[in-house]
């Protein structure tokens, strides 16, 4: 993988946020790190999927070898000295692992730059297992704070008269 444009260092704070009213919310991760900050926009389903993946990784006492991507310190670019603040929509997120530090490394790609010949992460940062566990918990809370989800068809319930496809198009309240 090519070196990122910005290595913002060790995460100091991760904050998942939902902006707007349920049904019309936009989601983002705000990352404050030792050498900069990033605002990473994503879809609700992506935030929820990331949270579930992080919960599985954080709960594991030992990562299986197939999920381990070890990064040598020599692979990481020097932190930017101007403390960059970047903002973009996530196109791809690669989660790596530094075994010697028990740290997870995020390499995040801009959605507008995917498909280019030389794909390069825009930002890279590291986080501890504890930070990831907290991020996962907070992300799930943010995702579930919106409209309730139907337990059968897993779509948002728009009104009390929700018509569920899994219930053959009948209203659940009947």
SEKERO-523309 format. One record per residue: residue in three letters; x, y, z of N, C-alpha, C in turn. Coordinates in steps of 0.001 Angstrom, whole numbers, padded with zeros to 6 digits, always signed. Example, Ala and Ser with C-alpha at 12.3 -4.5 7.8 and 13.67 -1.06 7.14 Angstrom:
// SEKERO-523309
ALA+013190-005690+007800+012300-004500+007800+013200-003300+007800 SER+012850-002250+007080+013670-001060+007140+012900+000030+007870 
***
This chain:
// SEKERO-523309
UNK+000848-001168+000000+000000+000000+000000+000899+001238+000000 UNK+000492+002203-000749+001246+003457-000840+001101+004272+000458 UNK+002101+005069+000761+002076+005900+001967+000942+006922+001872 UNK+000300+007210+002998-000803+008177+002991-000294+009605+002824 UNK-001199+010480+002417-000851+011898+002356-000585+012460+003744 UNK-001398+012029+004713-001262+012535+006078-001245+011377+007065 UNK-000243+011337+007908-000213+010439+009053-000467+011341+010251 UNK-001674+011257+010799-002013+012172+011894-001706+011574+013265 UNK-001062+010410+013282-000547+009856+014528-001541+009080+015359 UNK-001296+009059+016661-002108+008318+017621-003410+009060+017912 UNK-004502+008336+017866-005819+008906+018131-005922+009368+019585 UNK-006403+010575+019753-006678+011106+021086-008165+010991+021384 UNK-009007+011191+020348-010463+011106+020517-011115+010691+019201 UNK-012059+009781+019312-012911+009340+018204-014315+009768+018570 UNK-015023+010418+017684-016397+010803+017988-017290+010500+016794 UNK-018178+009501+016911-019162+009287+015854-020304+010280+016048 UNK-020767+010871+014956-021834+011865+015058-022878+011634+013979 UNK-024113+011988+014321-025213+012018+013362-025723+013443+013338 UNK-025838+014002+012150-026272+015385+012002-027585+015385+011236 UNK-028590+016038+011784-029890+016116+011131-030947+015354+011916 UNK-032127+015246+011315-033249+014563+011958-033311+013122+011464 UNK-033831+012194+012291-033931+010798+011861-034616+010678+010497 UNK-034018+009886+009659-034511+009716+008298-033772+010578+007295 UNK-033139+011626+007786-032393+012538+006912-031045+012900+007545 UNK-030490+011960+008315-029243+012233+009013-028033+011945+008125 UNK-026965+012635+008406-025659+012380+007790-024740+011933+008925 UNK-023859+010994+008623-023007+010413+009654-021543+010718+009369 UNK-020803+010895+010467-019378+011155+010314-018620+010684+011555 UNK-017338+010448+011346-016408+010155+012427-015477+011350+012527 UNK-015353+011906+013692-014412+012993+013914-013234+012379+014676 UNK-012057+012475+014072-010854+011891+014655-009908+013021+015037 UNK-009591+013087+016301-008579+014031+016771-007381+013190+017159 UNK-006234+013503+016560-005035+012710+016799-003874+013610+017200 UNK-002768+012983+017531-001614+013717+018046-001012+014689+017043 UNK-001204+014438+015742-000585+015298+014727-001582+015861+013715 UNK-002860+015905+014073-003848+016470+013164-005240+015947+013476 UNK-006162+016248+012584-007559+015837+012766-008165+015474+011423 UNK-009241+014676+011468-009939+014298+010245-011431+014188+010535 UNK-012227+014622+009569-013677+014440+009603-013981+013503+008445 UNK-014464+012313+008791-014670+011255+007809-016165+010961+007692 UNK-016747+011316+006551-018178+011127+006316-018415+009705+005826 UNK-019530+009095+006277-019877+007748+005849-021373+007526+006003 UNK-021843+006425+005463-023264+006069+005549-023533+005399+006900 UNK-024786+005424+007323-025176+004815+008590-024805+003334+008621 UNK-025069+002627+007526-024776+001203+007457-023274+000945+007569 UNK-022470+001847+007005-021022+001702+007098-020551+001915+008538 UNK-021106+002917+009207-020741+003182+010599-021128+002002+011474 UNK-022310+001473+011267-022781+000339+012060-021930-000901+011782 UNK-021618-001155+010512-020769-002297+010150-019377-002166+010745 UNK-018830-000957+010718-017521-000713+011316-017572-000982+012816 UNK-018635-000534+013464-018786-000749+014904-018837-002231+015241 UNK-019581-003013+014474-019671-004452+014735-018329-005137+014511 UNK-017619-004748+013470-016293-005317+013194-015327-004977+014320 UNK-015353-003734+014755-014474-003296+015841-014793-004062+017126 UNK-016069-004283+017412-016433-005030+018618-015838-006431+018590 UNK-015892-007067+017442-015323-008414+017320-013808-008386+017523 UNK-013147-007409+016926-011691-007308+017071-011287-006947+018494 UNK-012001-006004+019093-011671-005554+020443-011904-006656+021474 UNK-012881-007516+021220-013190-008586+022153-012208-009751+022032 UNK-011544-009873+020903-010625-010982+020685-009366-010791+021528 UNK-008989-011816+022227-007754-011732+023010-006543-011786+022086 UNK-006706-012507+020994-005601-012653+020055-006176-012669+018659 UNK-005657-011852+017809-006163-011805+016447-005723-013027+015674 UNK-006618-013616+014875-006179-014724+014023-005203-014200+012978 UNK-004310-015051+012536-003281-014612+011596-003869-014071+010299 UNK-005034-014557+009897-005634-014071+008649-006124-012635+008770 UNK-006368-012158+009996-006855-010784+010183-005730-009837+010576 UNK-004518-010350+010646-003400-009531+011090-002640-008981+009901 UNK-002412-007700+009937-001585-007037+008934-000584-006243+009729 UNK+000617-006745+009821+001622-006086+010636+002278-004969+009850 UNK+002487-003864+010521+003091-002690+009898+004390-002389+010619 UNK+005465-002304+009894+006742-001906+010473+006748-000397+010617 UNK+007430+000080+011640+007529+001524+011840+008085+002216+010605 UNK+008968+001547+009874+009557+002137+008678+008540+002395+007580 UNK+007397+001702+007634+006349+001874+006634+005540+003146+006846 UNK+005589+003702+008053+004770+004864+008364+005508+006150+008018 UNK+004855+007056+007314+005507+008331+007027+005619+009155+008292 UNK+006503+010102+008281+006631+011008+009414+005339+011816+009550 UNK+004923+012105+010780+003723+012921+010956+003888+014291+010296 UNK+002789+014803+009794+002816+016141+009191+003013+017163+010307 UNK+003844+018159+010067+004139+019134+011104+003124+020277+011140 UNK+002315+020408+010094+001368+021516+010048+000011+021162+010648 UNK-000093+020038+011324-001334+019568+011937-002519+019697+010974 UNK-002553+018859+009941-003613+018964+008945-004989+018671+009534 UNK-005975+019278+008949-007367+018981+009253-008015+018634+007926 UNK-008284+017356+007713-008827+016901+006443-010278+016475+006627 UNK-011049+016592+005551-012463+016221+005575-012833+015646+004219 UNK-013425+014438+004218-013844+013801+002979-014778+012634+003280 UNK-015407+012101+002230-016290+010940+002357-015457+009680+002171 UNK-015616+008747+003074-014844+007513+003022-015248+006689+001806 UNK-014251+006317+001022-014463+005419-000102-014035+004009+000249 UNK-012966+003923+001027-012444+002628+001463-011693+002860+002760 UNK-011810+001901+003676-011116+001977+004947-010399+000651+005154 UNK-009105+000713+005391-008313-000492+005643-007862-000441+007092 UNK-008137-001515+007811-007776-001585+009218-006613-002551+009363 UNK-005472-002035+009814-004289-002851+010031-004022-003025+011508 UNK-002976-003802+011826-002669-004088+013215-001159-004079+013430 UNK-000732-003400+014478+000670-003404+014900+000764-004265+016151 UNK+001244-005475+015964+001263-006463+017032+002097-006017+018231 UNK+003264-005440+017973+004159-005057+019066+003562-003994+019984 UNK+002661-003164+019480+002034-002107+020275+000576-002401+020616 UNK+000054-003506+020091-001363-003826+020217-002202-002617+019797 UNK-001831-002052+018645-002512-000866+018119-003093-001168+016747 UNK-004221-000572+016467-004877-000723+015174-004596+000514+014337 UNK-004319+000306+013062-003960+001400+012170-005033+001524+011089 UNK-005611+002710+010978-006617+003006+009967-005941+003686+008783 UNK-006173+003182+007584-005778+003857+006343-007082+004155+005621 UNK-007368+005434+005406-008671+005844+004896-008513+006511+003528 UNK-009316+006053+002566-009270+006531+001194-010486+007405+000901 UNK-010302+008420+000092-011357+009338-000314-012213+008678-001403 UNK-013531+008747-001269-014447+008152-002242-014251+008736-003639 UNK-013919+010019-003715-013759+010670-005017-012483+010254-005728 UNK-011547+009647-005009-010277+009268-005610-010165+007782-005901 UNK-011178+006994-005528-011131+005558-005789-011210+005297-007282 UNK-010517+004259-007712-010524+003909-009123-009395+004560-009897 UNK-008715+005506-009272-007570+006116-009936-006450+005088-009990 UNK-005545+005267-010924-004478+004301-011119-003651+004086-009856 UNK-003275+005151-009203-002465+005054-007993-003319+005425-006788 UNK-004053+004446-006261-004865+004705-005076-003942+004907-003885 UNK-004175+005960-003171-003335+006322-002039-004231+006760-000895 UNK-004000+006229+000316-004819+006690+001432-004605+008178+001668 UNK-005674+008847+002034-005575+010271+002334-005015+010453+003737 UNK-005506+009642+004665-005113+009815+006061-004873+008463+006721 UNK-003928+008465+007660-003631+007275+008456-003527+007706+009912 UNK-004051+006846+010806-003936+007108+012240-004019+005789+012982 UNK-003560+005791+014215-003546+004579+015036-004469+004753+016234 UNK-005003+003632+016723-005888+003653+017885-005669+002401+018715 UNK-005892+002521+020009-005747+001379+020911-007012+000529+020889 UNK-006896-000660+021430-008030-001574+021545-009147-000926+022374 UNK-008783-000219+023432-009773+000432+024301-010502+001557+023568 UNK-009758+002331+022766-010384+003396+021986-011364+002826+020971 UNK-010987+001703+020364-011893+001080+019398-013157+000555+020067 UNK-013016-000029+021243-014192-000536+021959-015153+000609+022283 UNK-014617+001736+022718-015453+002903+023022-016098+003453+021750 UNK-015335+003493+020650-015879+003959+019372-017035+003078+018928 UNK-016873+001768+019050-017924+000843+018640-019197+001064+019454 UNK-019042+001183+020753-020204+001400+021632-020913+002711+021277 UNK-020135+003788+021119-020723+005085+020789-021375+005068+019404 UNK-020756+004385+018443-021294+004323+017082-022627+003600+017043 UNK-022718+002517+017789-023985+001770+017825-025079+002636+018455 UNK-024749+003374+019492-025730+004273+020119-026199+005332+019132 UNK-025271+005904+018365-025614+006931+017374-026518+006335+016296 UNK-026185+005139+015827-026981+004510+014759-028389+004168+015226 UNK-028530+003675+016450-029835+003261+016946-030664+004413+017491 UNK-030115+005610+017517-030866+006765+018024-031864+007300+017006 UNK-031852+006784+015812-032761+007245+014766-034068+006472+014782 UNK-034608+006246+013594-035865+005519+013461-035674+004066+013893 UNK-036701+003457+014501-036569+002042+014869-036494+001171+013611 UNK-035885+000000+013771-035713-000927+012659-036637-002116+012871 UNK-037309-002536+011811-038202-003691+011863-037377-004952+012134 UNK-037765-005754+013106-036995-006958+013424-037086-008041+012338 UNK-038083-007941+011474-038237-008948+010428-037554-008580+009118 UNK-037798-007364+008631-037253-006988+007315-036023-006084+007411 UNK-035684-005651+008624-034479-004843+008887-034455-003508+008143 UNK-035617-002967+007842-035691-001625+007255-036254-000678+008305 UNK-036030+000591+008097-036516+001593+009051-038038+001607+009049 UNK-038606+001708+010238-040057+001801+010381-040428+003268+010237 UNK-041086+003586+009137-041422+004978+008804-042635+005489+009563 UNK-043570+004595+009897-044801+005015+010570-045338+003840+011387 UNK-046335+004101+012237-046926+003001+013011-047580+001935+012121 UNK-047905+002295+010886-048515+001346+009960-047465+000711+009053 UNK-046306+000361+009583-045209-000235+008807-045688-001497+008100 UNK-045456-001565+006815-045797-002745+006029-044509-003511+005781 UNK-044450-004717+006320-043240-005515+006303-043268-006527+005163 UNK-042225-006498+004342-042128-007431+003213-042011-008872+003709 UNK-041360-009088+004833-041201-010440+005368-042501-010973+005967 UNK-043442-010073+006226-044734-010461+006787-045774-010457+005675 UNK-045319-010726+004445-046163-010775+003239-046914-009472+002999 UNK-046286-008359+003303-046871-007058+003021-047945-006635+003988 UNK-048137-007367+005071-049158-007020+006047-048571-006134+007146 UNK-049445-005367+007740-049059-004492+008828-048797-005339+010072 UNK-047725-005064+010792-047380-005816+011982-048349-005571+013138 UNK-049052-004443+013124-049950-004082+014234-051318-004770+014145 UNK-051597-005476+013055-052929-006078+012899-053157-007238+013815 
***
